[in-house]
Structure formats: C-alpha cells, structure tokens
Amino acid sequence: MRLLHLLAPLFFLSYPLFAENGGCFRFFPDSFRVVDSIPAYAVAKNRFVSIGCPDGKKIVSHDRFTGLCIFEENASRPLYMSDAKPPLYLCPDKKRADKAIRSYPVSVFPGKVAVDTEHGGAIFSGCCKLAGIFGKGGIWFDASSIKRILGGKTLHGDIGARFKTENGAVTVEAVDPFSGCDLKPGDRVIKAGRKSRPDLRYLLETIDECKPHDKFRLVVERGGAVHEINASCFERFGGGKISDTFLERFGMEFSSSLRIIHLDSASISYMKGLRLGDKLLMIDGKAVESETDVRALLSGYVIQKSTPGNMLWERDGFQFFLLPTSL
C-alpha cells in the first residue's frame, strides 16, 4: 500500500505524456477500430459506436437523425465514458486541446469541434475517459448522446415548432401547419413545463424527451398577452441529418436543392405519384429554393389556420402540380 502511495504522484505527473502518446488505446486493447473506413470505439462489451453505420456488421441501434450507430464487434474491455472536462485529448492525433469544443450537441443536432479535423476521431477527458466522438468537418456527439443510443433510445419528440434565441429570449421561429400546434411565429417563451425563462438548449432537449401522446405545457407572450399552450407531442419527422421542411411527415426527405432523395413507398406522397428525384419549385405560386424557404412559407399558414392548396414540382424537365399533403 505504501508503494502505491509513492507511485501515485509519479503516475499523474506522467499522465499527459501517457495520453498524448496514444496510451488510452494501449490501455484498452481492441477499443478502437476502423471499420469500412469509419472510426469506431468500444462503449460496451462487444458494442462499438460510430458516426454512420459500416457495411457488413450487425446493427444494434441506429439514430437516423444524428447518424450515430451501435454495431456488434468483438471487444472485451470497453472504454469508460464521461463528461467533457479538461484536460481534453484528441485521438488519433494525440493532441492535448483543452479548448477543443466550440458547441455541445443539442437535440438531434451535433456539436462543433473548435479545431480543424481532416478525419474522424475521439475526445478523451481526464484519465482515458471517452467524452465524445467527432467526424469529418468537426461535428461531434458527447457521451450522453452515445449512452442514449446505446440504451436503444432513437425516438425524438416534437411538438411541431422550431425555436431560436432573439434579443435574449427564446422565441418561436416557425410552426408546422399540419401539427395542430397552437403556437404562433414570434411567440416568446416565458415558461416550459415548470421552468421559467428556459434557455434554448433546455427547451430543445426537453421537447426531445417528450413522448408521443403526452402534453407539453408552454406559457408564451404574444402581442402583450400571455397564453398557456398544451402542445401534443409526437415522433419527430425532420431535422439533424434529415431535411426539416415540415413535409417529412408525408414520407419524403429532401436534398439541399429540394429534390426528393428518400421516399417511403407506403406514404401518401408515393401513392399520389411523387417519385425520387422530383424537385419542389413552388407552394401556392410562391417559389422555394431551400429548407428554410419551405419552413418559413408553411409556417405562415398557421396564422391563417389553413394549409397549402397546390405545389409545383419538376421531373425530367416536366412541371406538374401535385398536393401530397391530404387524401
């Protein structure tokens, strides 16, 4: 025991060098793999996490909004996980970077790493504890995001509204006209659940945990008057890696240029005649060129308590009207 007390200071003095020279992966043999060109990390016995799912592996859990994937792979000693607290180390670059984090993941959206990254990797905190993983371009997910999908939680809640911070307050940016939500663009959030003056991160994460058919209570200020809203929760349709136009509930997903890149063959959109590659051009005669355009335009129907009357599409140079939003 006395020997351990004498050796302990030596260990902690040498720890930074140990971590910076890749000691984490040597200490946890087989905890790091590159599978189908995707970096992956052991987070449970025979369970690896990666951003994106590799081919040829048994997928245990996949979050289509974040891209996080848990798959089966032999591992006897998984990495420990913890919050991102300094000192921080980036692997496999083996760099110490205490200011490596620009923003944290929120809801279905990843955080951003503050350093240039040409490849995926991991952020370690303290004594070889996995604090998160990052991909090309610096997107990253923390340990809590990994634990969530490791537990099989890939369902994200929604109430049909998008929020932003404006003049120091959380306000409603856009509302899905098909959701039945009583919020209006411009509403200022006074209370969410039991929390007064919630910040944006708290509000998004709380809505994210909302289960279908539950009620989510909001108190908002609108035009000088206070309104209490009991919004209905439902499973989220768009956001994160998926387009977020409010039309995703009808079984389609868009590219940045508003072409359909995924279409559910059992959806009303497919049954009415839409196909992969079709491009959305106009809604009720108003041109749209981006997700933001569509979301903002559709949100305007909430005030009128209506929905679009027609949509103009293009396929192989041919334009046609088709409204895939009702039977």
MARNUMAR-144241 format. One record per residue: residue in three letters; x, y, z of N, C-alpha, C, CB in turn. Coordinates in steps of 0.1 Angstrom, whole numbers, plus 5000, padded with zeros to 4 digits. Glycine has a CB too. Example, Ala and Ser with C-alpha at 12.3 -4.5 7.8 and 13.67 -1.06 7.14 Angstrom:
residues 2
ALA513249435078512349555078513249675078511349555090
SER512849785071513749895071512950005079514149945057
This chain:
residues 327
MET500849885000500050005000500950135000499150005012
ARG501950125008502850245009503550264995503950225019
LEU503850154988504450174975503450244965504850034969
LEU502150204966501150274958501150424960499850204960
HIS501150464973501150604976502350674970501150624991
LEU503550604970504750664964504650674949505950584969
LEU504050574943503950574928502850664922503750434924
ALA501850684930500650764925501050904920499650784936
PRO501850984927502251114921503051094908503051194931
LEU503850994907504650974895503650944883505650864897
PHE502650864886501650834875500950964870500650734880
PHE500451044879499751164875500651264868499051224886
LEU501951274872502851364866503151314851504151374873
SER503151184850503451134836502251114828504150994838
TYR501051134834499751104826499651184813498651134835
PRO499951314813499751384800500551324789500151534802
LEU501751284792502651224781502051084778504051204787
PHE501451014788500850884785499650904776500350824799
ALA498851004778497651024770498051074756496651124776
GLU498951164755499351224743500051124733500251344745
ASN500551024739501250924730500350804728502550874737
GLY499050824729498150714725497950614735498550654712
GLY498350644748498250544759496750494761498750604771
CYS495750584758494450534760494050414753493450654756
PHE494450404740494150294732495050174736494350324717
ARG496250194741497050084745496550024759498550134747
PHE495950114767495450074779494149994778495150194788
PHE493450024767492149954764492349884751490950044763
PRO492949764751493249694738491949664730494049564741
ASP492049674717490949654708489749744711490449504710
SER489949864717488849954719488650044708489150034732
PHE489550054698489450134687489650054674490550254687
ARG488750074664488850004652488450104640487849884651
VAL488950074629488450144617487750044608489650214608
VAL486450054607485649954601484950024589484549894610
ASP485249964577484750024564485050174563483150004564
SER486250204567486850344567486150434577486550404553
ILE485450374587484750454597485450434611483250424597
PRO485950534618486450514631485350474641487150644636
ALA485650374649484650324658485350294672483950194653
TYR484550304683485050294696484150204705485150434703
ALA484850114712484150024721483550094733485049904726
VAL482250094734481550164745480750064754480550264740
ALA480749934751480149834759480749704754478549824758
LYS480549594761481149464757480549424743480849354767
ASN481449414734481149374720480149474713480449234720
ARG480249604718479449704712480349824708478349744721
PHE480349864696481049984691480150094687482049944680
VAL480650214688479850334683480650404672479550434695
SER479950454662480550524651479550624646480950424640
ILE480050724638479150814631478950764618479750964631
GLY477750704615477550634603477750484606478450684592
CYS476950404599476950254601477850194590475550194601
PRO478850104595479650034585478849924578480949984592
ASP479349884566478649774559479149644565479049784544
GLY478249544564478649414568478649384583479949374563
LYS478149474591478049454605476649444610478849564613
LYS476449374621475049364627474849494634474949244636
ILE473849574630473449704636472549674648472749794626
VAL472949724659472249714672471249834673473149704684
SER471749954670470850074672471450174663470850114687
HIS470550244656470950354646469950474648470950304632
ASP470550584650469750714651469850784638470250804663
ARG468750784630468850834616468950984616467650794608
PHE468651054627468751204628470151244631467851254639
THR470851174639472251214643473251134635472451184657
GLY472851014630473850934623474650844632474751014615
LEU474450854645475150764655474650624653474950814669
CYS475650534654475350384651476050304662475750344637
ILE475350204667475950104676475849974668475150094689
PHE477049904667477049774660477849674668477649794646
GLU477649544664478349444671479849424665477649304669
GLU480749414675482149384671482849334684482849514665
ASN483749234683484349184695485149284703485249074691
ALA484849304715485549394724485349344739485049534722
SER486449314745486249264759486349374769487349154762
ARG487049484766487249594775486849724769488749594780
PRO485649764771485149894765485750014772483649904765
LEU485750124765486250254771485250304782486450354760
TYR485750374791484950444801484450574794485750484814
MET483250624798482750744793482450844803481450714785
SER482650974800482451074810482151214803483751094819
ASP481851314811481651444805482951504800481051544816
ALA482851604791484051664785484551764795483751724771
LYS485451724803486151814813487651814811485751774828
PRO488251934811489751934809490451854819490152084809
PRO491651804816492351814803491651734792493851784804
LEU491651784780491051714769492151674759489951794762
TYR491951554753492951504743492151454731493751384749
LEU492651494719492151444707492851324702492151564696
CYS492251224698492851104693492151074679492750974702
PRO492851024669494150964670495351064668494250864660
ASP495051194667496051294666497051304678495551434663
LYS496451254689497251254702497651394706498551174700
LYS496751494704496951634708496151664720496651724696
ARG496851744729496151804740495451924735497051824753
ALA494151944738493452064733492252094742492952044718
ASP492652164753491552194763490452284758492252264775
LYS490652354747489652434741489152374728490152584739
ALA489052244728488652174716487152184712489052034717
ILE486352234721484952224719484352364717484252164731
ARG483752384705483052514702481652514707483152544687
SER480952414705479552404710479152254713478552454699
TYR478152234721477752104725476552054717477352104740
PRO476351924716475151874709473851914715475251714708
VAL472851944707471551984712470551904704471352134712
SER469651834711468551764705469151674694467551864699
VAL468651684681469151594671470351654664467951574661
PHE470851764668471951834661473251814668471651984660
PRO474351794661475651774667476251904672476551704657
GLY477251884680478052004684479152024674478651984698
LYS480052124676481152164667482452154675480952294661
VAL483452104669484752104675485552224670485551964671
ALA486252284679486852414675488252404668487052494688
VAL488652284665489952264658489652204645490852174667
ASP490652224636490552164622490752014623491552234613
THR489751944617489851794616489751744602488851734626
GLU490751674598490651614584490051474584492051614578
HIS489751424596489251284597488451274610490451184597
GLY487851164612487051144625488051104636486051034623
GLY487551114648488351084660487551084672489551174661
ALA488251094684487651094697488151194706487750954703
ILE487351244715487751334725487851264739486851464726
PHE488951264745489151194758489251304769490351104758
SER488651274780488651364791489351294803487251414795
GLY490251364810490851304822491651174818489851274832
CYS491451084827492250954826491650854816492450894840
CYS491750884803491350794793489850764793492050664794
LYS489050864796487650854795487050914783486950924808
LEU486250844775485750884763484650994765485150764755
ALA484951114761483951224763483151244750484751354766
GLY483551194739482751214727483551164715482351354725
ILE482851164703483451124691483151234680482950984686
PHE484051254671483751354661484051294647484651474663
GLY483451364637483551324623484251424615482251284617
LYS484351404602484951504593484151634594485051454578
GLY484851744593484151874594483851924608482851864587
GLY484251834618484251884632482951864639484552024632
ILE481951784633480751764641481051654651479651714631
TRP480451674663480751574674479551554682481951624682
PHE479551434689478551394698479151354711477651274693
ASP478551394722479151374736478751234741478751484745
ALA479251204753479051074759477551054762479851064772
SER476851164766475451144769474651104756474851274775
SER475051154745474451114732474650974729474851204720
ILE475950924732476350784729475550694739477850774731
LYS475450734751474750644761473250634757474850704775
ARG472750744752471350734748471050634737470850874743
ILE471850634727471650534716472150394720472450574703
LEU473150394729473550264734472350194742474750274744
GLY471550274748470350224755469150204746469950314766
GLY469350214733468350194723467350304721467550074727
LYS467650424726466750544725467050624712466950634738
THR466250594702466450664689465250744686466750564678
LEU464250744695463050824693463250964697461850754700
HIS462851064689462951204693461651274693463951284683
GLY461351344703460051414704459951544696459651434718
ASP458751584693458551714686457151764690458651694671
ILE456951894689455651954691455252034679455652044704
GLY456052034669455652104656456152244656454252094654
ALA457152284663457652424663459152424663457152494675
ARG459752524657461152544657461452684665461752544643
PHE462552684672462752794681464152854678462752754696
LYS464352984683465553054682465653144694465653124669
THR466953194696467153294706467153434700468453274714
GLU466353524704466253654698466153764710465053664689
ASN467053854710467053964720467153904734465954054718
GLY467853794736468053734749466853644753468153834759
ALA465853624745464753544748464553434738463453624750
VAL463953324742463653214733462353244726463653074740
THR462353244713461053274706460753164696461253414699
VAL459553164691459153064681459553114667457553044682
GLU460353034660460753074647459853034636462153024644
ALA459352914637458452854627457552744633459252794615
VAL456352724627455352634632454852544621454252704640
ASP454852414623454352314613452852334612454752174617
PRO452252374601450852394599450052264600450552464586
PHE450752144598450052014598450051954612450751924588
SER450652014622450851954635449651984645452052004641
GLY448952094642447852124651448352204663447152004656
CYS449652244663450252324674449652464674451752324673
ASP449252514686448652644688449752754690447752644700
LEU450952724689451952834689451952914676453452774691
LYS452453034677452553124665453953174664451553234666
PRO454453194651455753254649455853384657456053274634
GLY456953404664457153534671456753514686456353634665
ASP456053414690455753394704457053384712454953264706
ARG457053454724458153454733457953354744458553594738
VAL458853264746458553154757458953214771459453034754
ILE457953214779458053254793458353134802456853334798
LYS457753024799457852904808457752784800456852914819
ALA458452684803458452544796458352444807459652524787
GLY457252374808457052284819457052364832458152174820
ARG457952334841457952404854459152504854458152304865
LYS459852514843460952604843460652744836462152544835
SER460952844844460652984839461953034831460353074850
ARG461653114821462753164812463753064808463453274820
PRO463352954802464252854798465152904787463552724793
ASP466452854787467252884775466952784764468752874779
LEU467552814752467252734740467652594742467852794728
ARG468752564747469252434749468352354758470652424755
TYR467952404769466952334778465652304771466752424791
LEU465152404764463852384757463952274747463352514751
LEU464952274738465052174728465252034734466252214719
GLU466152024744466351894750465151834757467551904759
THR464351924763463151884770462051834760462551994779
ILE461951914749461051864739461451734733460851974728
ASP462751724731463351594725462951474733464851614724
GLU462851494746462451374755460951354756463051404769
CYS460151444750458751434751458251314743458051564745
LYS457351234749456851104743455551134736456650994754
PRO455351054725454151074717452851054726454050964706
HIS451951144723450651154730450751224744450051014732
ASP451951254748452051334760451751484757453451324767
LYS451551564767451251704766452551784771450051754773
PHE452851884763454051974767453452114770455151974756
ARG453652154782453052284786454052404784452552284801
LEU453552504777454352624774453452744778454752634760
VAL454152844784453552974786454253074777453553014801
VAL453553144768454253234759453553374760454153184745
GLU454353474756453853604754453653634740454853714761
ARG452453684736452153714722451353844722451253594716
GLY451953944715451254074714450854134727450054054706
GLY451654114737451454184750450554094759450754314748
ALA449953984754449153904762449853764765447753874755
VAL449453704776450053574780449153464776450453574795
HIS449653354770448853244766449553114771448753234751
GLU448653024776449152894780448852794769448452844794
ILE449852724765449752624753450052484759450652664742
ASN449152394756449352254759449552174746448152194768
ALA450752174741451052114728451151964729452452174723
SER450651904719450751754718452051704713449551694709
CYS452651614719453951554715453751444705454751504727
PHE454651434695454651324685456151294681453851364673
GLU456251194674457651154670458151254659457651004664
ARG459351294660459951394651460151334637461251444657
PHE459851414627459951364613461251424606458751414606
GLY461651544609462751604602463751674612462251704592
GLY464951694607465951764615467251684615465451784629
GLY468351744620469651674620470151644606469551554628
LYS470451514604470951474591469851474580471551334592
ILE468551484585467451474576466951614573466251384582
SER466351644562465851774559464751804569465251774544
ASP464451934570463451974580462552084574464152034593
THR461652044565460852134558459352144563460852104543
PHE459052044572457752014577456951924568456952144579
LEU457551894556456851794547457351654549457151844533
GLU458351634558458951504560457851404566460151514570
ARG456851464573455851384579455051304568454851464587
PHE455151344555454451284544455351184537453951384534
GLY456451144543457251034538458351064529456350934532
MET458751194528459851234519460851314526459251314507
GLU462151304521463251374526463851444514464251284533
PHE464451564516464951654505466451674506464251784505
SER467051694494468451744493468351894496469051714480
SER469551954496469652104499468952184487471052144500
SER468852124476468152184464466752154463468952154451
LEU466152084473464752044474464351934464463852164472
ARG465351854461464951734453464751614463466151694443
ILE463751534460463451424469464551314468462051354466
ILE465251284480466251194480465951064487467551254486
HIS464751064494464250944501462750954501464850934516
LEU462150844497460650844497460150714502460150874482
ASP459250714512458650594517457650544507458050624531
SER457750424503456850364493455450344498457450234487
ALA455350354512453950334518453350464521454150244530
SER454050574518453550714522452550764512454750804522
ILE451750864517450750934508451451004496449951034516
SER452651054498453451114488453651024476454751174493
TYR454050904479454350804469453050764462455050674474
MET452050734470450750694464450050794455449750654476
LYS450350924458449851024450450651054437449751154458
GLY451850994436452651004424453951064425451851074414
LEU454451114436455751164437456751054436455951254450
ARG457951084431459050984430460351044433459050934415
LEU461350964435462751004438463251104427463650894440
GLY463851204431464451304421463451414418464751234409
ASP462151404421461251514419461751634427459851474423
LYS461551754421462051884428460851974431463151954419
LEU460852024443459752114447460152254442459552114462
LEU459252324435459552454429458752564436459252454414
MET457452544438456652644443455552594453455952724432
ILE455052674462453952644470452952754469454352624485
ASP451752724464450752824461451352944453450152874474
GLY452152914443452653024435453853094440451553114432
LYS454353054451455553124457456753034456455253164472
ALA457853084450459053004448459752974461459953074438
VAL460252844461461052804473462352744467460252694481
GLU463452774474464752724470465552654480465552844464
SER465052654493465852594504464852544514466852694510
GLU465352464524464552414535463952534543465452334544
THR464852634545464352754552463252824545465552854554
ASP463252834532462152894525460852814527462552894510
VAL460952684526459752604527459152614541460052454524
ARG460052604551459652604565458952744568460852584575
ALA459552854564459052984566457753004559460053094562
LEU457652954547456352974539455252894546456652934525
LEU455552764549454452684555454052734569454952544557
SER455052794576454652854589453652964588455952904596
GLY453653034577452653144575451253094575452953214563
TYR451052974571449652914571449052894585449652784563
VAL449952894595449452874609448652994613450652854618
ILE449053114609448353234613446953234606449153354609
GLN446853184594445653174586444853054590445953174571
LYS445352964598444752834602444352754589443552864611
SER445252744580445052674567446252594563444652774556
THR446152524552447352454546447352484532447152304549
PRO448552454525448652484511447552424502450052444506
GLY447252494490446352454481446952374469445552564476
ASN448252414466448852344455450352354456448452394441
MET451152264450452552264450453052224436453152164460
LEU454052304431454552284418455852204418454752414410
TRP455952094411457152004411457752004397456751864416
GLU458951954396459651924383460251784383460752034381
ARG460051724371460651594369461151584355459551474372
ASP462451564353462951554340462551664330462651414334
GLY462551784335462251904327460751924326462751884314
PHE459951834331458451854330457951894344457751714326
GLN457052004344456552054356455052014358456652214356
PHE454751984370453351944373452951984387453251794371
PHE451651994389451052034402450651904409449852124401
LEU451051894422450651774430450651814445451551654427
LEU449651794452449551824466449551694474448251904469
PRO450751654480450851524486450451534501452251474485
THR449751634506449551654520448251624525449851804523
SER447351564517446051524522445451424512445051644524
LEU444551344517443851244508442751304501443351124517
